[in-house]
């Protein structure tokens, strides 16, 4: 396994985490500030890891 592949896998994992945090429950459809902030942080980390993985190829 190369480091580029590991970075791409980490980016995908973080993207899935961002999607999981962004989703709302059926009982409480409102998003709070911390939920939005965490989703944005995870999305940025996923984009950085994916870009780094692509650049390592």
C-alpha positions as CSV (number, residue, x, y, z in Angstrom):
1,X,0.0,0.0,0.0
2,X,1.4,3.4,-1.0
3,X,0.9,6.5,1.0
4,X,-1.2,8.0,-1.8
5,X,-3.7,5.1,-1.5
6,X,-3.8,5.5,2.3
7,X,-4.5,9.2,2.0
8,X,-7.3,8.5,-0.5
9,X,-8.9,5.9,1.9
10,X,-8.6,8.4,4.8
11,X,-10.3,11.1,2.6
12,X,-13.1,8.7,1.8
13,X,-13.5,7.8,5.5
14,X,-13.6,11.5,6.5
15,X,-16.1,12.2,3.7
16,X,-18.4,9.5,5.1
17,X,-18.0,11.0,8.5
18,X,-19.0,14.4,7.3
19,X,-22.1,13.0,5.6
20,X,-23.0,11.1,8.8
21,X,-22.7,14.3,10.9
22,X,-24.6,16.4,8.3
23,X,-27.6,14.1,8.1
24,X,-30.6,15.0,10.4
25,X,-32.8,12.8,12.4
26,X,-36.4,12.4,11.6
27,X,-37.4,13.4,15.1
28,X,-35.3,16.6,15.1
29,X,-34.8,17.9,11.6
30,X,-32.9,21.1,12.7
31,X,-29.1,21.3,12.5
32,X,-27.3,23.0,15.3
33,X,-24.2,25.1,15.1
34,X,-21.8,22.5,16.5
35,X,-23.2,19.9,14.0
36,X,-22.6,22.2,11.0
37,X,-19.1,23.1,12.3
38,X,-18.1,19.5,12.7
39,X,-19.4,18.6,9.3
40,X,-17.5,21.5,7.7
41,X,-14.3,20.5,9.5
42,X,-14.6,16.9,8.4
43,X,-15.4,17.9,4.9
44,X,-12.3,20.2,4.7
45,X,-10.1,17.4,6.2
46,X,-11.5,14.9,3.6
47,X,-10.8,17.3,0.7
48,X,-7.2,18.0,1.9
49,X,-6.5,14.3,2.4
50,X,-7.9,13.4,-1.0
51,X,-6.0,16.2,-2.7
52,X,-2.8,15.1,-1.0
53,X,-3.4,11.5,-2.1
54,X,-4.0,12.6,-5.7
55,X,-0.9,14.7,-5.7
56,X,1.2,11.8,-4.3
57,X,0.2,9.7,-7.3
